[in-house]
Amino acid sequence: MATNPTTENHSNEFDTLLAQSIEKSNLKEGSIIKGIITEIEDDAVIVDIAAKVEGRISKREFSFQKDNKELAVGDEIDVYLEKIENHNGECILSRSKAKSKEIWGEIEKSFEAGELIEGVITGKVKGGLSCEIGVTAFLPGSQIDTRPVRDISHLLNVPQKLKILKMDLKRNNIVVSRRAVLEEMHKEVREERFLQLSLGDIVDGKIKAITDYGAFVDLGGYDSLLHSSDITYKRIGHPSEVLKIDQQVKVKIIKVDPEKNRVSVGMKQLEEDPWLNVKSKFNVNDKVTGVVTNVTDYGIFIEIENGVEGLCHKDMLTWSQKMNSKPGNLYARSQTVDCQILEIDHDKRRLSLGVKQLTPNPWNKFNEDNPLGSVIETEIISIKDGIMFCSLDNEIDGAVFSKDLSWENDPKEEIKKYKVGDKIKAKITSNENEKVALSIREVDGNPFDILNDKTKGDIITCNVLEVGDFGVKVRVAENGPITTIKKNELALRKADARPERWAKNDKLDAKITTLDLPNYKIGLSIKAMEEAIEKEAMEKYGSKDSGASLGAILGKALGRENKD
Protein backbone atom coordinates (compact mmCIF):
# COMPACT_ATOMS: atom_id res chain seq x y z
CA MET A 1 0.00 0.00 0.00
CA ALA A 2 1.40 3.43 -0.97
CA THR A 3 2.29 5.86 1.78
CA ASN A 4 0.36 9.13 1.85
CA PRO A 5 2.98 11.89 1.55
CA THR A 6 0.69 14.36 3.27
CA THR A 7 0.17 12.12 6.33
CA GLU A 8 3.87 11.37 6.61
CA ASN A 9 4.74 15.06 6.47
CA HIS A 10 2.25 15.87 9.26
CA SER A 11 3.72 13.14 11.48
CA ASN A 12 7.26 14.33 10.99
CA GLU A 13 6.19 17.88 11.67
CA PHE A 14 4.47 16.82 14.96
CA ASP A 15 7.54 14.95 16.13
CA THR A 16 9.75 17.91 15.31
CA LEU A 17 7.51 20.37 17.17
CA LEU A 18 7.23 17.99 20.15
CA ALA A 19 10.98 17.57 20.32
CA GLN A 20 11.49 21.32 20.17
CA SER A 21 8.89 21.81 22.93
CA ILE A 22 10.52 19.25 25.18
CA GLU A 23 13.95 20.73 24.55
CA LYS A 24 12.71 24.21 25.50
CA SER A 25 11.14 22.82 28.69
CA ASN A 26 14.50 21.31 29.74
CA LEU A 27 12.78 17.96 30.46
CA LYS A 28 15.18 15.15 31.28
CA GLU A 29 14.42 11.50 31.97
CA GLY A 30 15.13 10.66 35.60
CA SER A 31 14.28 14.12 36.91
CA ILE A 32 11.50 15.41 39.20
CA ILE A 33 9.30 18.00 37.53
CA LYS A 34 6.05 19.89 38.10
CA GLY A 35 2.85 18.67 36.48
CA ILE A 36 -0.80 19.74 36.30
CA ILE A 37 -3.65 17.25 36.76
CA THR A 38 -5.77 17.52 33.63
CA GLU A 39 -8.07 14.55 34.10
CA ILE A 40 -8.99 12.00 36.77
CA GLU A 41 -10.13 8.57 35.55
CA ASP A 42 -11.38 5.58 37.54
CA ASP A 43 -7.96 4.01 37.89
CA ALA A 44 -5.52 6.67 36.72
CA VAL A 45 -4.64 10.36 36.92
CA ILE A 46 -3.64 12.22 33.71
CA VAL A 47 -0.89 14.78 34.26
CA ASP A 48 0.35 17.50 31.89
CA ILE A 49 4.03 18.28 32.32
CA ALA A 50 3.79 21.58 30.37
CA ALA A 51 5.37 20.29 27.24
CA LYS A 52 2.30 19.29 25.31
CA VAL A 53 3.06 15.85 26.71
CA GLU A 54 0.78 13.99 29.11
CA GLY A 55 1.47 11.05 31.38
CA ARG A 56 -0.74 8.48 33.09
CA ILE A 57 -0.16 7.65 36.78
CA SER A 58 -1.96 4.84 38.60
CA LYS A 59 -4.37 6.15 41.20
CA ARG A 60 -2.85 3.70 43.66
CA GLU A 61 0.25 5.89 43.92
CA PHE A 62 -1.85 8.65 45.48
CA SER A 63 -3.85 6.57 47.92
CA PHE A 64 -1.63 6.10 50.95
CA GLN A 65 0.78 9.02 51.15
CA LYS A 66 1.25 11.28 54.11
CA ASP A 67 -0.05 14.30 52.13
CA ASN A 68 -3.10 12.39 50.95
CA LYS A 69 -6.04 14.63 49.98
CA GLU A 70 -8.85 14.74 47.49
CA LEU A 71 -7.37 15.05 44.01
CA ALA A 72 -8.77 17.70 41.70
CA VAL A 73 -8.23 18.77 38.11
CA GLY A 74 -5.81 21.69 38.03
CA ASP A 75 -3.74 20.59 41.04
CA GLU A 76 -0.01 21.02 40.63
CA ILE A 77 2.02 18.04 41.79
CA ASP A 78 5.60 16.77 41.69
CA VAL A 79 6.17 13.78 39.41
CA TYR A 80 9.15 11.71 38.38
CA LEU A 81 9.82 11.54 34.62
CA GLU A 82 10.80 7.97 33.92
CA LYS A 83 10.64 7.99 30.12
CA ILE A 84 9.55 10.35 27.34
CA GLU A 85 7.32 8.68 24.78
CA ASN A 86 7.49 11.24 21.96
CA HIS A 87 5.89 8.97 19.34
CA ASN A 88 2.40 8.64 20.79
CA GLY A 89 2.38 11.82 22.79
CA GLU A 90 2.51 10.22 26.24
CA CYS A 91 5.23 9.80 28.79
CA ILE A 92 5.79 7.49 31.77
CA LEU A 93 5.46 9.32 35.07
CA SER A 94 5.62 8.24 38.73
CA ARG A 95 4.20 10.07 41.69
CA SER A 96 5.66 7.65 44.25
CA LYS A 97 9.20 8.04 42.96
CA ALA A 98 8.89 11.80 43.13
CA LYS A 99 7.84 11.52 46.75
CA SER A 100 10.21 8.64 47.52
CA LYS A 101 12.91 10.61 49.32
CA GLU A 102 10.40 12.51 51.42
CA ILE A 103 8.39 9.37 52.15
CA TRP A 104 11.51 7.36 53.13
CA GLY A 105 12.32 9.99 55.71
CA GLU A 106 8.81 9.86 57.16
CA ILE A 107 8.81 6.04 57.19
CA GLU A 108 12.18 6.01 58.95
CA LYS A 109 10.77 8.27 61.68
CA SER A 110 7.84 5.86 62.17
CA PHE A 111 10.25 2.91 62.27
CA GLU A 112 12.45 4.52 64.93
CA ALA A 113 9.42 5.53 66.99
CA GLY A 114 7.88 2.05 66.71
CA GLU A 115 4.75 3.54 65.13
CA LEU A 116 2.42 1.62 62.84
CA ILE A 117 1.99 2.78 59.25
CA GLU A 118 -0.87 2.40 56.82
CA GLY A 119 -0.54 0.54 53.56
CA VAL A 120 -2.33 -1.59 51.03
CA ILE A 121 -1.50 -5.11 49.83
CA THR A 122 -1.25 -5.02 46.05
CA GLY A 123 -0.45 -8.60 45.08
CA LYS A 124 1.67 -11.72 45.43
CA VAL A 125 5.43 -11.86 44.97
CA LYS A 126 7.95 -14.62 45.62
CA GLY A 127 7.97 -15.46 49.32
CA GLY A 128 5.13 -13.15 50.31
CA LEU A 129 3.15 -10.09 49.24
CA SER A 130 3.87 -6.65 47.80
CA CYS A 131 2.58 -3.63 49.71
CA GLU A 132 2.22 0.03 48.81
CA ILE A 133 3.05 2.36 51.72
CA GLY A 134 3.97 5.34 49.58
CA VAL A 135 6.85 3.23 48.38
CA THR A 136 6.80 -0.49 47.67
CA ALA A 137 7.42 -2.75 50.67
CA PHE A 138 7.69 -6.52 51.14
CA LEU A 139 5.34 -8.47 53.43
CA PRO A 140 6.83 -12.01 54.06
CA GLY A 141 4.40 -14.94 53.98
CA SER A 142 5.11 -15.72 57.65
CA GLN A 143 4.10 -12.16 58.61
CA ILE A 144 0.70 -12.05 56.89
CA ASP A 145 -1.35 -13.47 59.77
CA THR A 146 -1.05 -15.32 63.06
CA ARG A 147 -2.09 -18.46 61.16
CA PRO A 148 -1.23 -19.69 57.65
CA VAL A 149 -3.38 -17.95 55.04
CA ARG A 150 -4.10 -19.68 51.75
CA ASP A 151 -6.50 -17.18 50.18
CA ILE A 152 -5.42 -13.51 50.31
CA SER A 153 -8.14 -12.13 48.06
CA HIS A 154 -9.93 -10.52 51.02
CA LEU A 155 -6.74 -8.60 51.89
CA LEU A 156 -6.01 -7.10 48.48
CA ASN A 157 -6.43 -3.32 48.01
CA VAL A 158 -7.79 -2.93 51.54
CA PRO A 159 -6.08 -0.41 53.86
CA GLN A 160 -4.03 -2.27 56.48
CA LYS A 161 -2.13 -1.28 59.59
CA LEU A 162 1.44 -2.55 59.29
CA LYS A 163 4.55 -2.64 61.42
CA ILE A 164 7.98 -1.96 59.92
CA LEU A 165 10.40 -4.79 60.71
CA LYS A 166 13.41 -3.70 58.66
CA MET A 167 14.37 -0.99 56.16
CA ASP A 168 17.47 -0.57 53.98
CA LEU A 169 17.64 2.65 51.89
CA LYS A 170 20.69 1.53 49.92
CA ARG A 171 18.93 -1.59 48.74
CA ASN A 172 15.60 0.19 48.51
CA ASN A 173 14.14 -2.54 50.73
CA ILE A 174 11.45 -2.29 53.42
CA VAL A 175 10.02 -5.34 55.24
CA VAL A 176 6.68 -4.99 57.03
CA SER A 177 4.45 -7.23 59.17
CA ARG A 178 0.70 -7.51 59.49
CA ARG A 179 1.04 -10.38 61.96
CA ALA A 180 2.82 -8.22 64.55
CA VAL A 181 -0.12 -5.78 64.49
CA LEU A 182 -2.65 -8.59 64.95
CA GLU A 183 -0.65 -10.15 67.79
CA GLU A 184 -0.49 -6.82 69.60
CA MET A 185 -4.24 -6.38 69.19
CA HIS A 186 -4.84 -9.94 70.38
CA LYS A 187 -2.53 -9.38 73.35
CA GLU A 188 -4.60 -6.45 74.54
CA VAL A 189 -7.83 -8.40 74.12
CA ARG A 190 -6.30 -11.44 75.87
CA GLU A 191 -5.10 -9.39 78.83
CA GLU A 192 -8.49 -7.77 79.23
CA ARG A 193 -10.32 -11.12 78.94
CA PHE A 194 -7.87 -12.85 81.32
CA LEU A 195 -8.78 -10.40 84.07
CA GLN A 196 -12.42 -11.40 83.66
CA LEU A 197 -11.79 -15.13 84.20
CA SER A 198 -11.77 -16.68 87.69
CA LEU A 199 -11.15 -20.17 89.05
CA GLY A 200 -14.37 -22.18 89.10
CA ASP A 201 -16.19 -20.05 86.50
CA ILE A 202 -18.40 -21.89 84.03
CA VAL A 203 -18.11 -20.21 80.63
CA ASP A 204 -19.05 -20.76 77.00
CA GLY A 205 -16.33 -21.40 74.44
CA LYS A 206 -15.61 -22.59 70.93
CA ILE A 207 -13.16 -25.32 69.92
CA LYS A 208 -10.42 -23.50 68.04
CA ALA A 209 -7.85 -26.28 67.49
CA ILE A 210 -7.49 -30.00 68.28
CA THR A 211 -4.16 -31.67 69.12
CA ASP A 212 -3.02 -35.13 70.24
CA TYR A 213 -3.00 -33.98 73.87
CA GLY A 214 -6.24 -31.98 73.95
CA ALA A 215 -7.88 -28.92 72.43
CA PHE A 216 -7.69 -25.12 72.53
CA VAL A 217 -10.90 -23.38 73.47
CA ASP A 218 -11.63 -19.75 72.54
CA LEU A 219 -13.29 -18.10 75.55
CA GLY A 220 -14.03 -14.92 73.65
CA GLY A 221 -10.66 -13.50 72.70
CA TYR A 222 -8.71 -15.74 75.07
CA ASP A 223 -7.46 -19.24 74.20
CA SER A 224 -7.45 -21.83 76.99
CA LEU A 225 -6.19 -25.41 77.11
CA LEU A 226 -8.60 -28.31 77.46
CA HIS A 227 -6.42 -31.36 78.21
CA SER A 228 -7.49 -34.80 76.98
CA SER A 229 -7.83 -36.06 80.55
CA ASP A 230 -10.33 -33.28 81.32
CA ILE A 231 -12.64 -33.80 78.35
CA THR A 232 -14.59 -36.78 79.70
CA TYR A 233 -14.39 -39.46 82.37
CA LYS A 234 -14.50 -42.07 79.60
CA ARG A 235 -11.31 -43.23 77.93
CA ILE A 236 -10.80 -41.75 74.46
CA GLY A 237 -8.06 -42.49 71.97
CA HIS A 238 -7.97 -38.96 70.55
CA PRO A 239 -9.81 -35.69 71.36
CA SER A 240 -11.23 -35.65 67.82
CA GLU A 241 -13.41 -38.61 68.80
CA VAL A 242 -15.64 -36.32 70.85
CA LEU A 243 -14.75 -32.79 69.67
CA LYS A 244 -14.71 -30.93 66.35
CA ILE A 245 -13.48 -27.53 65.18
CA ASP A 246 -15.89 -24.61 65.84
CA GLN A 247 -17.97 -26.76 68.22
CA GLN A 248 -19.65 -24.71 70.94
CA VAL A 249 -18.87 -26.09 74.40
CA LYS A 250 -19.46 -25.22 78.03
CA VAL A 251 -16.37 -25.52 80.22
CA LYS A 252 -15.25 -24.92 83.78
CA ILE A 253 -12.09 -22.99 84.62
CA ILE A 254 -9.97 -25.43 86.64
CA LYS A 255 -6.61 -23.63 86.72
CA VAL A 256 -5.46 -20.01 86.48
CA ASP A 257 -1.76 -19.13 86.25
CA PRO A 258 -1.28 -15.33 86.59
CA GLU A 259 2.49 -15.59 86.12
CA LYS A 260 2.25 -17.32 82.74
CA ASN A 261 -1.09 -15.73 81.90
CA ARG A 262 -2.60 -19.17 81.23
CA VAL A 263 -5.97 -20.72 81.88
CA SER A 264 -6.89 -24.44 81.82
CA VAL A 265 -10.47 -25.62 81.45
CA GLY A 266 -12.34 -28.89 81.81
CA MET A 267 -15.55 -30.39 80.50
CA LYS A 268 -15.80 -33.50 82.65
CA GLN A 269 -15.83 -31.30 85.77
CA LEU A 270 -19.40 -30.34 84.81
CA GLU A 271 -20.46 -34.02 85.08
CA GLU A 272 -20.94 -36.19 88.14
CA ASP A 273 -17.77 -38.09 89.07
CA PRO A 274 -18.58 -41.78 88.42
CA TRP A 275 -15.98 -42.88 90.98
CA LEU A 276 -18.17 -41.48 93.77
CA ASN A 277 -20.41 -44.55 93.42
CA VAL A 278 -17.66 -47.17 93.11
CA LYS A 279 -17.23 -47.69 96.86
CA SER A 280 -20.90 -48.46 97.41
CA LYS A 281 -21.44 -50.41 94.21
CA PHE A 282 -18.38 -52.65 93.70
CA ASN A 283 -16.29 -54.98 95.88
CA VAL A 284 -13.19 -57.11 95.43
CA ASN A 285 -14.00 -60.54 93.88
CA ASP A 286 -17.19 -59.19 92.24
CA LYS A 287 -17.89 -60.62 88.81
CA VAL A 288 -18.68 -57.79 86.37
CA THR A 289 -19.27 -57.31 82.65
CA GLY A 290 -17.50 -54.52 80.79
CA VAL A 291 -16.40 -53.22 77.41
CA VAL A 292 -12.80 -53.19 76.18
CA THR A 293 -11.75 -49.53 75.71
CA ASN A 294 -8.09 -50.02 74.83
CA VAL A 295 -5.69 -52.84 73.97
CA THR A 296 -1.98 -52.49 74.78
CA ASP A 297 1.05 -54.77 74.88
CA TYR A 298 0.77 -55.03 78.66
CA GLY A 299 -2.95 -55.72 78.90
CA ILE A 300 -6.44 -54.42 78.16
CA PHE A 301 -8.55 -51.66 79.72
CA ILE A 302 -12.14 -52.59 80.52
CA GLU A 303 -14.88 -50.07 81.32
CA ILE A 304 -17.23 -51.68 83.84
CA GLU A 305 -19.42 -48.57 84.21
CA ASN A 306 -19.65 -45.26 82.40
CA GLY A 307 -16.35 -43.50 83.22
CA VAL A 308 -15.05 -46.33 85.46
CA GLU A 309 -12.46 -48.60 83.91
CA GLY A 310 -9.74 -50.92 85.10
CA LEU A 311 -6.68 -52.68 83.77
CA CYS A 312 -6.57 -56.39 83.17
CA HIS A 313 -2.85 -57.13 82.97
CA LYS A 314 -1.78 -59.59 80.29
CA ASP A 315 -0.88 -62.13 83.00
CA MET A 316 -4.50 -62.02 84.16
CA LEU A 317 -6.06 -62.66 80.74
CA THR A 318 -5.53 -66.40 80.42
CA TRP A 319 -3.86 -69.28 82.20
CA SER A 320 -2.03 -70.08 78.98
CA GLN A 321 1.53 -68.85 78.89
CA LYS A 322 1.42 -69.02 75.09
CA MET A 323 -1.00 -66.07 74.78
CA ASN A 324 -0.08 -63.84 77.73
CA SER A 325 2.34 -61.73 75.69
CA LYS A 326 -0.22 -60.94 72.97
CA PRO A 327 -3.42 -59.37 74.34
CA GLY A 328 -4.31 -58.24 70.82
CA ASN A 329 -4.70 -61.88 69.77
CA LEU A 330 -7.54 -62.31 72.25
CA TYR A 331 -9.40 -58.99 72.49
CA ALA A 332 -10.34 -55.90 70.48
CA ARG A 333 -11.79 -52.50 71.36
CA SER A 334 -15.57 -52.39 71.97
CA GLN A 335 -15.64 -56.12 72.76
CA THR A 336 -17.81 -57.17 75.72
CA VAL A 337 -15.98 -59.25 78.32
CA ASP A 338 -16.70 -60.82 81.72
CA CYS A 339 -14.09 -60.27 84.41
CA GLN A 340 -13.48 -60.25 88.15
CA ILE A 341 -12.43 -57.32 90.34
CA LEU A 342 -9.06 -58.20 91.91
CA GLU A 343 -8.20 -54.89 93.59
CA ILE A 344 -9.76 -51.44 94.14
CA ASP A 345 -7.61 -48.38 94.92
CA HIS A 346 -10.01 -45.55 95.69
CA ASP A 347 -7.25 -42.99 96.31
CA LYS A 348 -5.58 -43.59 92.95
CA ARG A 349 -8.91 -44.37 91.25
CA ARG A 350 -7.61 -47.66 89.90
CA LEU A 351 -9.16 -51.06 89.34
CA SER A 352 -7.25 -54.30 88.80
CA LEU A 353 -9.28 -56.84 86.86
CA GLY A 354 -8.85 -60.48 85.90
CA VAL A 355 -10.43 -62.61 83.21
CA LYS A 356 -8.75 -65.97 83.82
CA GLN A 357 -10.02 -66.05 87.40
CA LEU A 358 -13.48 -66.94 86.05
CA THR A 359 -12.20 -70.27 84.67
CA PRO A 360 -10.66 -73.27 86.52
CA ASN A 361 -6.93 -73.02 87.17
CA PRO A 362 -5.27 -75.78 85.11
CA TRP A 363 -2.17 -75.53 87.29
CA ASN A 364 -3.98 -77.07 90.25
CA LYS A 365 -4.82 -80.25 88.35
CA PHE A 366 -1.39 -80.41 86.71
CA ASN A 367 0.40 -80.18 90.07
CA GLU A 368 -1.87 -82.88 91.50
CA ASP A 369 -1.13 -85.24 88.63
CA ASN A 370 2.55 -84.32 88.34
CA PRO A 371 4.12 -83.59 91.75
CA LEU A 372 7.61 -82.15 92.15
CA GLY A 373 10.24 -84.74 91.11
CA SER A 374 8.02 -86.50 88.56
CA VAL A 375 9.55 -87.61 85.26
CA ILE A 376 7.30 -86.81 82.30
CA GLU A 377 7.37 -87.22 78.54
CA THR A 378 6.92 -84.05 76.53
CA GLU A 379 7.63 -82.40 73.17
CA ILE A 380 9.86 -79.44 72.36
CA ILE A 381 7.71 -76.62 70.88
CA SER A 382 10.37 -73.89 70.59
CA ILE A 383 14.03 -73.16 71.34
CA LYS A 384 15.06 -69.60 72.11
CA ASP A 385 17.94 -67.88 73.96
CA GLY A 386 19.35 -71.11 75.36
CA ILE A 387 15.96 -72.35 76.61
CA MET A 388 13.85 -75.23 75.29
CA PHE A 389 10.09 -74.77 75.78
CA CYS A 390 7.99 -77.91 76.06
CA SER A 391 4.23 -78.47 75.92
CA LEU A 392 2.82 -80.02 79.11
CA ASP A 393 -0.87 -79.72 78.17
CA ASN A 394 -3.10 -77.33 76.20
CA GLU A 395 -2.40 -74.32 78.44
CA ILE A 396 0.80 -75.07 80.35
CA ASP A 397 4.38 -74.95 79.12
CA GLY A 398 7.61 -76.06 80.77
CA ALA A 399 11.15 -74.78 80.27
CA VAL A 400 14.46 -76.64 80.07
CA PHE A 401 17.48 -74.36 80.50
CA SER A 402 20.64 -75.37 78.65
CA LYS A 403 22.52 -75.87 81.94
CA ASP A 404 20.00 -78.60 82.84
CA LEU A 405 20.72 -80.70 79.75
CA SER A 406 23.90 -82.48 80.89
CA TRP A 407 26.08 -82.81 83.97
CA GLU A 408 29.30 -83.02 81.97
CA ASN A 409 28.99 -81.39 78.51
CA ASP A 410 29.14 -77.73 77.49
CA PRO A 411 25.52 -76.36 77.67
CA LYS A 412 25.96 -74.30 74.48
CA GLU A 413 27.05 -77.38 72.54
CA GLU A 414 24.56 -79.72 74.20
CA ILE A 415 21.47 -77.68 73.20
CA LYS A 416 22.50 -77.95 69.54
CA LYS A 417 21.61 -81.66 69.72
CA TYR A 418 17.89 -80.85 70.08
CA LYS A 419 15.30 -79.52 67.63
CA VAL A 420 11.64 -78.49 67.68
CA GLY A 421 9.37 -81.53 67.61
CA ASP A 422 11.75 -83.83 69.53
CA LYS A 423 10.12 -86.05 72.16
CA ILE A 424 12.05 -85.96 75.44
CA LYS A 425 11.89 -87.19 79.03
CA ALA A 426 12.38 -84.55 81.73
CA LYS A 427 12.14 -84.27 85.49
CA ILE A 428 10.04 -81.53 87.15
CA THR A 429 12.48 -79.62 89.36
CA SER A 430 10.28 -76.59 90.15
CA ASN A 431 6.59 -75.69 89.83
CA GLU A 432 6.30 -72.42 91.73
CA ASN A 433 4.45 -69.27 90.63
CA GLU A 434 2.72 -71.14 87.82
CA LYS A 435 6.02 -71.88 86.11
CA VAL A 436 7.43 -75.35 85.51
CA ALA A 437 11.20 -75.91 85.34
CA LEU A 438 12.34 -79.17 83.78
CA SER A 439 15.67 -81.01 83.78
CA ILE A 440 16.87 -83.66 81.36
CA ARG A 441 20.15 -84.34 83.20
CA GLU A 442 18.29 -85.31 86.38
CA VAL A 443 16.10 -87.97 84.74
CA ASP A 444 18.64 -90.68 85.59
CA GLY A 445 19.44 -89.28 88.99
CA ASN A 446 21.34 -86.43 90.57
CA PRO A 447 25.04 -87.14 91.20
CA PHE A 448 25.04 -84.50 93.91
CA ASP A 449 22.68 -86.65 95.99
CA ILE A 450 25.68 -88.63 97.33
CA LEU A 451 26.86 -85.38 98.93
CA ASN A 452 23.71 -84.79 100.93
CA ASP A 453 25.45 -85.92 104.13
CA LYS A 454 28.68 -84.06 103.37
CA THR A 455 29.70 -80.57 104.49
CA LYS A 456 32.44 -78.11 103.76
CA GLY A 457 35.76 -79.37 105.20
CA ASP A 458 35.05 -83.08 104.71
CA ILE A 459 37.69 -85.26 103.00
CA ILE A 460 36.38 -87.22 100.01
CA THR A 461 37.88 -89.79 97.64
CA CYS A 462 37.79 -89.09 93.88
CA ASN A 463 38.57 -90.94 90.65
CA VAL A 464 40.91 -89.24 88.17
CA LEU A 465 39.36 -88.75 84.72
CA GLU A 466 41.86 -86.48 82.99
CA VAL A 467 45.06 -84.54 83.71
CA GLY A 468 46.53 -81.50 81.97
CA ASP A 469 47.94 -78.01 82.41
CA PHE A 470 44.56 -76.95 83.83
CA GLY A 471 44.90 -79.39 86.73
CA VAL A 472 43.14 -82.70 87.41
CA LYS A 473 39.57 -83.51 86.35
CA VAL A 474 37.93 -85.92 88.80
CA ARG A 475 34.63 -87.63 89.56
CA VAL A 476 33.61 -87.45 93.19
CA ALA A 477 33.28 -91.01 94.57
CA GLU A 478 32.04 -93.66 92.09
CA ASN A 479 28.93 -91.96 90.65
CA GLY A 480 29.23 -88.45 92.01
CA PRO A 481 29.56 -85.12 90.18
CA ILE A 482 32.52 -84.18 88.02
CA THR A 483 34.74 -81.25 88.93
CA THR A 484 38.28 -79.95 88.34
CA ILE A 485 40.98 -79.47 90.94
CA LYS A 486 43.01 -76.52 89.71
CA LYS A 487 46.77 -76.82 89.43
CA ASN A 488 47.47 -74.44 92.33
CA GLU A 489 45.27 -76.61 94.56
CA LEU A 490 47.10 -79.91 93.84
CA ALA A 491 49.71 -79.76 96.64
CA LEU A 492 50.83 -77.76 99.65
CA ARG A 493 54.27 -77.26 98.16
CA LYS A 494 54.64 -75.78 94.69
CA ALA A 495 57.17 -78.42 93.62
CA ASP A 496 54.60 -81.16 94.24
CA ALA A 497 51.73 -79.37 92.42
CA ARG A 498 52.31 -81.38 89.23
CA PRO A 499 49.24 -82.83 87.44
CA GLU A 500 51.40 -85.60 85.92
CA ARG A 501 51.73 -87.13 89.40
CA TRP A 502 48.35 -88.72 88.62
CA ALA A 503 47.09 -90.83 85.76
CA LYS A 504 43.60 -91.69 84.55
CA ASN A 505 41.70 -94.03 86.92
CA ASP A 506 43.98 -93.13 89.85
CA LYS A 507 42.28 -92.36 93.12
CA LEU A 508 43.04 -89.32 95.26
CA ASP A 509 41.71 -87.64 98.38
CA ALA A 510 40.77 -83.98 98.54
CA LYS A 511 39.09 -81.59 100.92
CA ILE A 512 35.69 -80.01 100.13
CA THR A 513 36.29 -76.25 100.10
CA THR A 514 32.89 -75.16 98.72
CA LEU A 515 29.59 -77.02 98.57
CA ASP A 516 26.40 -75.50 97.08
CA LEU A 517 23.92 -78.34 96.62
CA PRO A 518 20.97 -76.18 95.40
CA ASN A 519 23.13 -74.83 92.57
CA TYR A 520 25.06 -78.06 92.02
CA LYS A 521 28.52 -76.67 92.74
CA ILE A 522 31.48 -78.25 94.57
CA GLY A 523 35.08 -77.15 95.03
CA LEU A 524 37.96 -79.51 96.00
CA SER A 525 41.56 -78.93 97.15
CA ILE A 526 44.43 -81.32 97.92
CA LYS A 527 46.45 -78.37 99.16
CA ALA A 528 43.83 -77.51 101.79
CA MET A 529 43.72 -81.15 102.89
CA GLU A 530 47.53 -81.28 103.35
CA GLU A 531 47.49 -77.99 105.27
CA ALA A 532 44.92 -79.46 107.66
CA ILE A 533 46.93 -82.67 108.12
CA GLU A 534 50.17 -80.76 108.79
CA LYS A 535 48.50 -78.49 111.27
CA GLU A 536 47.00 -81.44 113.14
CA ALA A 537 50.29 -83.32 113.16
CA MET A 538 52.22 -80.35 114.48
CA GLU A 539 49.72 -79.89 117.26
CA LYS A 540 49.94 -83.55 118.33
CA TYR A 541 53.48 -84.65 117.70
CA GLY A 542 55.84 -81.73 117.56
CA SER A 543 56.33 -78.05 117.01
CA LYS A 544 58.11 -75.91 114.52
CA ASP A 545 60.43 -74.71 117.29
CA SER A 546 61.82 -78.26 117.92
CA GLY A 547 63.65 -78.32 114.61
CA ALA A 548 62.02 -81.65 113.64
CA SER A 549 61.05 -82.03 109.98
CA LEU A 550 57.45 -82.59 108.91
CA GLY A 551 58.50 -85.98 107.51
CA ALA A 552 59.92 -87.00 110.88
CA ILE A 553 56.86 -85.80 112.72
CA LEU A 554 54.50 -87.57 110.29
CA GLY A 555 56.64 -90.73 110.59
CA LYS A 556 56.45 -90.49 114.32
CA ALA A 557 52.70 -89.99 114.14
CA LEU A 558 52.28 -92.99 111.83
CA GLY A 559 54.47 -95.11 114.10
CA ARG A 560 52.32 -94.30 117.12
CA GLU A 561 49.17 -95.06 115.19
CA ASN A 562 50.58 -98.47 114.18
CA LYS A 563 51.44 -99.28 117.80
CA ASP A 564 47.99 -98.28 118.83
Buried (B, 14 or more C-beta within 10 A) or exposed (E): EEEEEEEEEEEEEBEEEBEEBBEEBEBEEEEBBEBBBEEBEEEBBBBBBEBEBBBBBBBBBBBBBEEEEEEEEEBEBEBBBBEBEBEEEBBBBBBBBBBBEBBBEBBBEBBEEEEBBBBBBBEEEEEBBBBBBBBBBBBBBEBBBEEEBEEBEEBEEEEBBBBBBEBEEEEEEBBBBBBBBBBEEBEEEBEEBBEEBEEEBEBEBBBBEBEEEBBBBBBEBBBBBBBBEBBBBBBBEEBBEBBEEEBEBEBBBBBBEEEEEBBBBBBBBEEEEBBEEBEEEBEEEEEBEBBBBBBEEEBBBBBBBEBBBBBBBBBBBBBBBBBBEEBEEBBEEEBEBEBBBBEBEEEEBEBBBBBBBEEEEBBEEBBEEBEEEEBBEBEBBEBEEEEBBBBBEEBBBBBBBBBBBBBEEEBEEBBEEBEEEEEBEBBBBEBEEBEBBBBBBBBEEBBBEBBEEBEEEEBBEBBBBBBEEEBBBBBBBEEBBBBBBBBEBBBBEEEEBEBEBBEEEBEBEBBBBEBEEEEBEBBBBBBBBBEBBBEEBBEEBBEEEEEBEBEEBBEBBEEEEEEE
